[in-house]
Amino acid sequence: MKILLIGGTGTIGSVIAERLQNDDDLITVGHSSGDLQTDITDPDAITSLFEEVANIDAVIVTTGSAPMKPLNELSNNDFLEGVKSKMMGQINVALTALDYLNEGGSITLTTGILSHDPIPQGTVLSTVNNAVNGFVIGSYGEFIQHGIRINAVSPALVEDSAEALGDYFPGHTPAKMEHVANGYIKSLKTCITGQIIDID
């Protein structure tokens, strides 16, 4: 299976890459590292990436960001930053993949626990995570008409980020990296579609 892993050098992506690299034809993509580079906030860069790789069986996206700030400090630009990166960045990857994935292919996006288990300062992330989940649920019927599956993996705070981000997540139990990777494998290797795969 030829897999395009966008965010493949990041915290979650590198664990997925380790799981897939021996059995699949894996192409890792980062902003400034990996086998190839792209900027998911730029639709033209996404198109150029797919034109370069072509004929792929699956795409996984584990990148995209949004600011964390107290509600009374949030501005229109803060929301637009999250929309441009984690929301539309991933959605544009999925829409572009529609024209480049082989029939029977799959798309796996990444959201997160803040879609349903919020924290202080996490309003933008909660907003865009729910938007991406909504895109998966709303679009999967039309994707399947084109022979393509689409899911999202929604992990809790992950073990490998707990030291850096744990203070933002009081009372949260970090998800084991093995369990997080399993969520992506489930989306990639089974026949499910239109699912939000929660990893707690």
C-alpha positions in Angstrom: 0.0 0.0 0.0 1.4 3.4 -1.0 0.6 5.8 1.9 1.1 9.6 2.1 1.7 10.6 5.7 1.4 14.4 6.1 2.8 15.3 9.5 4.9 12.2 9.4 7.8 13.7 11.4 5.6 15.1 14.2 4.8 13.6 17.6 1.9 11.3 16.4 3.1 11.0 12.8 6.5 9.6 13.7 4.9 6.8 15.7 2.6 5.9 12.9 5.5 6.0 10.5 7.4 3.6 12.6 4.5 1.2 12.5 4.0 1.4 8.7 7.5 1.8 7.3 8.3 -2.0 7.1 5.2 -3.2 5.4 4.0 -0.3 3.2 5.4 2.1 0.7 5.4 5.2 3.0 6.1 8.8 2.1 6.4 11.1 5.0 5.7 14.8 4.5 6.5 17.7 6.8 6.6 21.4 6.7 10.4 21.5 6.6 11.4 17.8 7.0 10.4 14.3 5.8 10.7 12.8 2.4 8.7 15.7 0.9 7.6 19.1 2.2 4.3 21.0 1.9 2.3 23.8 3.6 -1.3 22.6 4.3 -2.5 26.2 4.7 -1.8 26.7 1.0 -4.2 24.8 -1.4 -1.8 25.2 -4.3 1.0 23.5 -2.3 -1.3 20.6 -1.5 -2.1 20.2 -5.1 1.6 20.2 -6.1 2.3 17.6 -3.4 -0.4 15.2 -4.8 0.8 15.8 -8.4 4.3 14.9 -7.3 3.4 11.6 -5.6 0.4 10.4 -7.7 -1.2 7.0 -7.6 -1.5 6.7 -3.8 -3.7 4.3 -1.9 -4.1 6.3 1.4 -3.4 9.7 2.9 -3.1 10.3 6.7 -2.9 13.8 8.1 -1.5 14.4 11.6 -0.7 18.0 11.3 -2.6 21.3 11.8 -2.6 23.8 14.7 -4.7 26.4 16.5 -3.9 28.9 19.2 -4.6 28.3 22.9 -5.7 31.4 24.7 -8.2 32.5 27.3 -11.6 33.3 25.9 -11.5 37.0 26.6 -8.2 37.3 24.7 -9.4 35.5 21.5 -9.7 37.5 18.4 -11.1 36.9 14.9 -7.6 36.3 13.7 -7.0 33.6 16.3 -10.1 31.7 15.0 -9.0 32.2 11.4 -5.5 30.8 12.3 -7.1 27.6 13.5 -9.5 27.5 10.6 -6.8 28.0 8.1 -4.5 25.3 9.6 -6.2 22.5 11.4 -9.6 22.9 9.8 -9.3 23.9 6.1 -5.7 22.6 5.9 -7.0 19.1 6.5 -10.3 19.5 4.6 -8.3 20.8 1.6 -6.1 17.7 1.7 -9.1 15.5 1.7 -10.8 17.4 -1.2 -7.6 17.4 -3.2 -7.1 13.6 -2.5 -10.4 12.9 -4.1 -8.8 13.5 -7.5 -5.6 11.6 -6.8 -6.3 8.5 -4.6 -6.6 5.1 -6.2 -10.1 3.6 -6.1 -10.6 1.8 -2.8 -8.3 4.4 -1.1 -8.7 6.0 2.3 -8.3 9.4 4.0 -7.6 9.7 7.7 -7.7 13.1 9.4 -6.9 14.1 13.0 -9.1 16.0 15.4 -8.9 15.5 19.2 -10.6 15.1 22.6 -11.3 18.8 22.9 -14.2 18.3 20.5 -16.2 16.8 23.3 -14.1 17.2 26.5 -13.1 20.9 26.6 -10.4 22.6 28.7 -9.8 26.2 29.6 -8.0 28.1 26.7 -9.0 25.4 24.3 -12.0 27.1 22.6 -10.5 27.4 19.1 -9.3 23.8 19.1 -12.7 22.6 20.3 -14.3 24.6 17.5 -12.1 23.4 14.6 -12.0 19.8 15.9 -15.7 19.7 15.8 -15.7 21.2 12.3 -13.4 18.5 11.0 -15.5 15.8 12.6 -18.5 17.4 11.0 -16.8 17.3 7.6 -16.0 13.6 7.9 -19.6 12.8 8.9 -21.1 15.1 6.3 -18.9 14.0 3.4 -18.3 10.3 3.7 -21.4 9.3 1.7 -20.1 11.3 -1.3 -16.5 10.1 -0.8 -17.7 6.5 -0.9 -19.5 7.2 -4.2 -16.0 7.8 -5.5 -14.7 4.6 -4.0 -12.8 6.4 -1.1 -13.2 6.0 2.6 -12.7 8.9 5.1 -12.4 8.8 8.9 -10.9 11.0 11.7 -8.9 9.9 14.7 -9.7 11.9 17.8 -7.0 11.3 20.4 -6.8 12.4 24.0 -3.6 14.3 25.1 -1.0 11.8 24.0 1.8 10.4 26.2 4.6 11.9 24.2 3.1 15.4 24.6 2.1 15.1 28.3 5.3 16.7 29.7 5.0 19.8 27.4 1.2 20.2 27.4 0.0 18.4 30.6 -0.6 21.7 32.5 -3.3 22.6 29.9 -5.1 19.3 30.6 -5.8 19.1 34.4 -7.2 15.7 35.4 -6.7 14.1 31.9 -5.1 10.7 31.6 -2.7 10.7 28.6 -3.4 8.2 25.8 -0.8 5.6 25.2 1.1 6.1 21.9 0.5 2.5 20.9 -3.3 3.0 21.3 -3.2 6.2 19.3 -1.3 4.5 16.4 -3.8 1.7 16.5 -6.6 4.2 15.7 -4.9 5.2 12.5 -4.2 1.6 11.6 -7.9 0.8 12.1 -8.9 3.6 9.8 -6.3 2.6 7.2 -6.6 -1.2 7.2 -10.3 -1.9 7.8 -13.4 -1.0 5.8 -14.9 1.6 8.1 -15.9 5.0 6.8 -17.5 8.1 8.2 -16.2 7.3 11.7 -14.7 9.4 14.4 -12.3 7.1 16.2 -11.9 8.2 19.8 -8.7 7.3 21.5 -8.9 8.0 25.3 
